[in-house]
């Protein structure tokens, strides 16, 4: 999950971006559960389909639907949510908003598939889905398994503690010595970042981002490591949590650029789709990404912290 993820929110959506999002939010679902029509014309769709490799005219995207503010599950289509394939539930969040923007630009329909974190890479490798938009960092290891378009977000790594914790005033990693901690399984947060904090007890990895946050909320651990967007969403959902950002300190996590660049993965060699998606992302800036993430956080269900 790279996870890597965590910077937030600023800026102003451009007028054109607002128009695109509004158009996506107002379109209805197609008769197939989990597939949402975009606002493109039929001629645009035919042209885009031919240059993106999506011969069926559908962009099928996998995500956890349980990783707010990147993606989450909700019971209705409020705030532009898209129905999850084979379910009465709907998906929303930054990843859904980005997927809608991409599908709209390509003139194709969007289909959301819910998948466990560990099943995301196999899903694109097998061709079960066209792409994964799920807060994955563009690590070297992952890039050996899939191709990436993007980045579609730039995330920094931070920590979360309870406001009444003796570690709440920490100014750097060394101030966390003696603490217990965890992070989500199969992420750079757990595999790469936590081992950099000397003098801590690393507990078993959490199976999901919500489980990680619950470990902190219930006092099972003193702090968790995550990305900025996840942390910001958590602070909104759990007012008793405090975000620790050591980015202005020399006593901070050391990570590769690929660990903090979040990308859209697809099957190796799928150059048509990669180039098509990169073409859409090329028109967006980091401020645009931050703006869209801010919008996702603002509509995130509190229960999805």
C-alpha positions in Angstrom: 0.0 0.0 0.0 2.4 2.2 -0.3 1.4 4.0 1.8 3.7 6.3 1.3 1.2 8.2 0.9 0.5 11.0 3.0 0.5 14.5 2.2 -2.4 16.6 2.2 -4.6 18.9 1.3 -4.4 22.3 -0.1 -5.1 24.3 -3.2 -8.0 25.1 -5.4 -9.6 22.8 -7.9 -9.5 24.4 -11.4 -12.8 25.3 -13.0 -12.4 22.5 -15.5 -11.8 19.9 -12.8 -14.9 21.0 -10.9 -16.9 20.7 -14.1 -15.5 17.2 -14.7 -16.3 16.1 -11.2 -19.8 17.5 -11.3 -20.5 15.8 -14.6 -19.3 12.5 -13.2 -21.3 12.9 -10.0 -24.5 13.6 -11.9 -24.3 10.6 -14.2 -26.4 7.6 -13.3 -25.3 4.0 -12.9 -25.7 1.7 -15.9 -27.8 -1.4 -15.7 -24.7 -3.4 -14.7 -24.0 -3.1 -11.0 -20.7 -1.3 -10.4 -20.5 0.3 -13.9 -21.0 4.0 -14.2 -21.5 5.8 -17.5 -19.3 8.8 -18.1 -20.4 12.0 -19.8 -18.3 11.5 -23.0 -20.1 11.3 -26.3 -20.2 8.1 -28.3 -17.7 9.4 -30.8 -15.3 10.3 -28.0 -15.8 6.9 -26.4 -15.0 5.1 -29.6 -11.9 7.1 -30.2 -10.6 6.8 -26.6 -11.4 3.1 -26.5 -9.2 2.5 -29.5 -6.2 4.4 -28.0 -6.5 3.0 -24.4 -6.8 -0.7 -25.1 -10.2 -0.8 -23.4 -12.0 -2.6 -26.3 -15.1 -3.2 -24.1 -15.5 0.5 -23.4 -15.2 -0.1 -19.6 -12.3 0.8 -17.2 -12.4 -1.9 -14.5 -10.6 -0.7 -11.4 -9.9 -2.6 -8.2 -9.5 -1.1 -4.7 -10.0 -2.2 -1.1 -13.0 0.1 -0.5 -11.7 0.2 3.1 -8.8 2.7 3.0 -10.2 6.1 3.7 -9.6 8.8 2.5 -8.3 7.0 -0.6 -11.3 4.7 -0.8 -14.2 3.5 1.3 -17.6 1.7 1.3 -20.9 3.5 1.8 -24.5 2.5 1.5 -25.7 5.0 -1.2 -24.5 7.0 -4.1 -24.1 10.3 -2.2 -21.2 12.6 -3.1 -20.8 10.9 -6.4 -20.1 7.4 -5.1 -20.0 4.5 -7.6 -21.7 1.2 -7.1 -19.4 -1.7 -6.4 -19.6 -4.6 -8.9 -21.8 -7.4 -7.6 -22.8 -5.5 -4.5 -25.5 -3.1 -3.3 -22.7 -1.1 -1.7 -21.0 2.0 -3.2 -17.4 3.1 -3.3 -16.1 6.6 -2.8 -12.9 8.5 -1.9 -9.9 10.0 -3.6 -9.3 6.9 -5.7 -12.9 6.8 -6.9 -12.8 10.5 -7.8 -9.6 10.0 -9.7 -11.0 6.9 -11.5 -14.1 8.8 -12.5 -11.9 11.6 -13.9 -9.8 9.2 -15.9 -12.8 7.2 -17.3 -14.5 10.4 -18.3 -11.4 11.7 -20.1 -11.1 8.4 -21.9 -14.8 8.3 -22.8 -15.4 4.9 -21.2 -17.5 3.6 -18.4 -16.2 2.9 -14.9 -16.5 -0.3 -13.0 -15.3 -0.6 -9.4 -14.3 -4.0 -8.0 -13.7 -4.5 -4.3 -10.6 -6.5 -3.5 -8.4 -7.3 -0.5 -5.0 -5.5 -0.4 -3.0 -8.7 -1.1 -5.2 -9.5 -4.1 -4.7 -6.2 -5.9 -1.5 -7.0 -7.7 -2.7 -10.5 -8.8 -5.9 -9.0 -10.1 -4.1 -6.9 -12.7 -1.5 -9.6 -13.4 -4.3 -12.0 -14.3 -6.3 -9.5 -16.3 -9.3 -9.7 -13.9 -9.2 -5.9 -13.7 -7.7 -3.2 -16.0 -6.0 -1.2 -13.2 -5.6 -0.8 -9.5 -6.2 2.7 -8.0 -5.8 2.0 -4.3 -3.0 4.2 -2.8 -0.2 1.9 -4.0 3.3 3.4 -3.8 5.5 2.9 -6.8 8.2 0.8 -5.1 10.9 -1.0 -7.1 9.6 -4.3 -5.8 6.1 -3.6 -7.0 7.3 -2.2 -10.3 8.9 -5.5 -11.1 5.4 -7.1 -10.9 3.2 -4.4 -12.6 3.5 -1.3 -14.7 2.6 2.1 -13.1 1.0 5.2 -14.5 1.4 8.3 -12.5 2.1 9.3 -9.9 -1.4 10.4 -9.1 -0.5 11.6 -5.6 2.6 12.5 -3.7 2.5 11.2 -0.1 4.7 11.8 2.9 5.1 9.4 5.9 3.9 10.4 9.3 2.9 9.0 12.7 -0.3 9.1 14.7 -0.5 9.1 18.5 -3.2 9.8 21.1 -3.4 13.4 22.3 -2.9 12.3 25.9 0.1 10.1 25.0 3.6 10.9 26.5 4.7 10.8 22.8 2.4 13.5 21.6 5.1 16.1 21.7 7.7 14.1 19.8 9.8 16.2 17.5 11.6 13.3 15.8 11.9 9.5 15.6 14.2 9.3 18.5 11.5 10.8 20.8 9.4 7.6 20.1 11.9 5.3 21.8 10.2 2.9 24.3 6.9 3.0 22.5 4.9 0.2 21.0 3.8 0.5 17.4 2.3 -1.0 14.3 1.3 -0.3 10.8 -0.7 -1.9 8.0 0.5 -5.2 6.7 2.5 -5.4 3.4 3.2 -1.7 3.4 6.4 0.3 3.5 5.1 1.8 6.8 5.5 -1.6 8.4 8.3 -3.2 6.5 10.6 -0.1 5.9 9.6 2.7 8.2 9.0 1.2 11.7 12.3 -0.6 11.8 14.0 2.8 11.4 12.7 3.9 14.8 15.2 2.7 17.4 14.1 1.4 20.8 10.5 0.6 19.9 8.5 -2.6 20.1 6.9 -3.4 16.8 3.7 -5.4 17.2 2.0 -7.6 14.6 1.0 -5.8 11.5 -2.6 -4.7 11.1 -4.7 -6.4 8.4 -6.1 -3.1 7.2 -5.9 0.7 7.7 -9.0 0.7 9.9 -7.6 -2.1 12.0 -4.4 -0.1 12.4 -6.2 2.9 13.6 -8.3 0.9 16.0 -5.2 -0.5 17.5 -4.1 3.0 18.3 -7.6 4.2 19.4 -7.9 1.2 21.9 -4.5 1.7 23.3 -3.0 -1.5 21.9 -0.1 0.5 20.6 1.4 3.9 21.4 1.7 5.0 17.8 1.1 3.9 14.2 3.0 4.8 11.0 1.0 5.8 7.9 0.8 8.3 5.1 -0.3 11.9 5.4 -3.8 11.5 3.7 -4.6 8.5 5.9 -3.5 10.4 9.0 -5.4 13.5 8.1 -8.6 11.5 7.6 -8.0 9.7 10.9 -7.6 12.9 12.8 -10.9 14.0 11.4 -12.6 10.8 12.4 -10.8 10.5 15.8 -10.4 13.9 17.4 -8.2 12.3 20.2 -5.5 11.5 17.7 -2.5 13.7 16.9 -0.5 13.8 13.7 3.3 13.8 14.0 5.1 15.1 10.9 8.9 15.0 11.1 9.5 16.2 7.6 11.2 19.4 8.7 13.6 17.4 11.0 16.7 15.5 10.3 15.3 12.9 12.6 12.8 11.5 10.1 12.1 8.5 8.1 14.4 7.8 5.1 12.5 6.5 2.1 13.0 6.3 -1.7 11.0 8.5 -4.0 9.0 5.5 -5.2 7.9 5.0 -1.6 6.1 8.3 -1.5 4.9 8.5 -5.1 1.5 6.9 -5.4 0.7 5.2 -8.8 -1.9 3.4 -10.8 -0.9 -0.2 -11.5 -1.8 -2.3 -14.5 -0.6 -5.5 -16.1 3.0 -5.5 -17.4 3.2 -4.5 -21.0 -0.1 -2.8 -21.1 1.4 0.3 -22.7 -1.8 1.6 -24.4 -3.6 2.0 -21.1 -0.5 3.3 -19.3 0.0 6.0 -21.9 -3.7 6.9 -21.9 -3.8 7.3 -18.1 -0.5 9.2 -18.0 -1.9 11.5 -20.6 -4.8 12.4 -18.3 -2.6 12.8 -15.3 -0.2 15.1 -17.2 -2.8 17.8 -17.2 -3.0 17.8 -13.4 -0.6 19.3 -10.8 0.3 18.4 -7.3 -2.0 21.2 -6.1 -4.8 19.5 -8.1 -4.1 16.2 -6.4 -4.1 17.9 -3.0 -7.4 19.7 -3.8 -9.1 16.4 -4.8 -7.7 14.7 -1.7 -9.1 17.5 0.5 -12.5 17.0 -1.2 -12.4 13.3 -0.4 -11.5 14.0 3.3 -14.3 16.5 3.6 -16.9 13.9 2.6 -15.3 10.9 4.3 -17.7 9.1 6.6 -16.5 9.5 10.2 -16.9 5.7 10.7 -14.4 5.2 8.0 -11.6 7.0 9.8 
